[in-house]
Amino acid sequence: MPTLYHSPNSRSSSIVALIDELGADVDIVEVTIPRQDGSGGPDPRNPHPEKKVPYLVDGDDLIRERGAIAVYLSDMFPAAGMGPLPGTPGRGEYLSWLFYYQGVMEPVILLHWAQIEHPALQASLRDFAAVTARLSEALQSRAFLLGERYSAADLLCASPFIWFPDLTPDDQAIKDWVQRCRERPATVRIAESDARAR
């Protein structure tokens, strides 16, 4: 059975929500992590080389980064339909959104939040306006990033706006999409669990 190393109220909460969506048989081990307020700290039980979360261990497979974990789990537990499988329509778009999140969206959102701007960053990563435009374009005629069905791509890409609503772009298509993602029963359950852990 795979094991997920998780800390409540962190990025790993989105993977716990994914496990819930998948109905997956995954053991979840809660560990501590260093927090921005100075609390917490590295947990010796966490096998992640940098003591970060999420971290998925499945036998000899050691998977880090949320996008990689999302692909691994959605492929392993396909019955929930949380992502197109290899060789099926939409697989390329699915992978593109997950990697876009990891490689572009999350860094750009963090830089936007920290109010850090530099032409080199914008030329390589893009800026917040470009990310907003890409999401808005994708959601103009669709309920979700891949069409009418919610996927792990939506779960991951909407996660920063669910966690930090003030960062949600002032775009109605994006706002409506974030709300649909926020209302998913698994997301609601994990948010309630995180609130109890504070």
N, C-alpha and C positions, 0 to 999 in steps of 0.2 A: 504494500500500500504506500502511495506517495505521502510524504510529510511536508507540510508547509510551515515554515518558521515565520511567525507573525507577531506584530505588536499593535494593539488597538490604537486607533487615532493616528494612523500612519498610512503611507502609500499602500501598505499590504492589505488594508481593509478592502480595497477594490478587488483584490484577488480572493479574499474570503467571500465577497459578494458573488464573484464568478463561480466559486465552488458551490455556493448555494444554488445559483442559477442552473448549474450543470447537474445537480443532484449527485455530485461526485463523492466517491469514498476516499477522502483524503484526511489524514490525521493532521490536526492543527495544533502546533506547539507555540504557546505564547512566550515571548522573550522580551527582555527590555532592550531599549536602544537609547543612545544619547538624544536628548530633546533640546530644542532651541532655547528653552528657558533655563537650561542647566541641569534639569532633572534627568533621571534615568542614567544609563551607561551601557557599555558593551556587556553582553551576556555571554559567559563562557559556554553556555549550552548551545549557542547559535553557531552552526558550522560555516556560515558565510565568511569568506576570508576577510571581509571588512566589518563583520558583525552588523550588517544591514539587513533590512527586510524589504520585500518578501524574498524568501529563498526556498526553493522546492527541491527536495531530495527524493529521487525515485530510483532505488538501487544504486547503480553506478552513475546515473545521470544526476548532475548537479546543475540546476537551472536558476539563473538570476536574471533580473530585469523583467518588469511586468509584461512587456510585449511578448517576450520569449515564453514566459510562463503561461500567458493567455493562449498562445498557439499550441503549446504542449498539452495543456489541459483540455482545450476545446477539441483537439484531435483525439485525445485519449478517451473522452466521454462524448461521442458524437450524437448520441440520442437526443440531447437537449437542443441541438441545432444552433449552437452559439457561434459557429463559424463554418464557412464552407470548407469541405475536406479537399485534400489534394486531388486534382483532376476534375473538380466540379466547377460549374460556373460561379464566378464571383470570388474565387480563391485569390487571384492576384490583387483585386481591389481590397479584400480583407487584409492581406499581408501588408499592402501599401499603407493602409490607415494605421495599423499597429506600429509599423516602423516610422511613419510620419509622426506619430505621437512621441515615440521615444527620441527620435533624432531631431525633430523640429519643434513640435508643439510644447513639450514640457520645458526645454531650455528657453524658448522664446517667452513663454508665460512667466517663468521665473525671472528672466531679465526685465520683463515689463513690470512685474511686481516690485522688483528692486530698483526700478528706474535707472537701469544701466543701458546706455546707448553707445554704439560705436559703428562706424560704417563697415568695418570688417565683419562684425557680428551680423549686421543686417544683410550684407552681401552673401554670407555663407549660410546663415541659419534662417534668414528672413526676419520680418518684424511682426508685431502684434496685429497690425492692419492686414498684412498678407495672410496670416493664420485665420483671422476673422473672415476675410474674403473667401478663402478656400472652404471653410466650414459652411458659410452662408450659401455659396454656390452649390455645394453638395446637397444641402437640405431644402432648397427652394421647392423641389417637387417630390420630396421623399420624407417619410416620417423618421427614417433612420439612415445612417451612413451608407448601408448596403441596399436600401430599399424600404420595404414595409415591415421587415422583420428585424427586431433588436438583436444585436450580436455583441461579442466581446469587444469589438472595435468601438461601439457606442459606449460600453461600460468604461473602457479605458479613456477614450477621448473626452467624455463628459466629466470625468472624475475631478479635474481641478476646479471646474465651475460649480460642481455640487459641494465641494469642500470650501471653496471661497467664492460665494455667490457674487460678491462685489467685482470680481474679475470677469464675470460673464459679459461678453460684448453686447452693445446696445443694438442688437439685430433680432428682429422678431422670430425669424426662422430658427436661429440658434437658441433663443430663450425658450421657445416652445419645445425644441428637442431636449434641452437640458431638463426641463420640467418632466417630460415623458420618461427620461432616464432616471430622474430622482424618484419618481413614483413607482418604480419597479419594486415588487414586494421584497426581493432579496436585498436591494439597496436600502430600503426602509428598515429591514430587520438588522442589518449591519450597523446602520447609523444609530439605531436604538441601543444596540449592544455597546457600541463605542461610547455613547453618552453615559451609560452605566459605569463604564471603566474609568471615566475621568475622576 
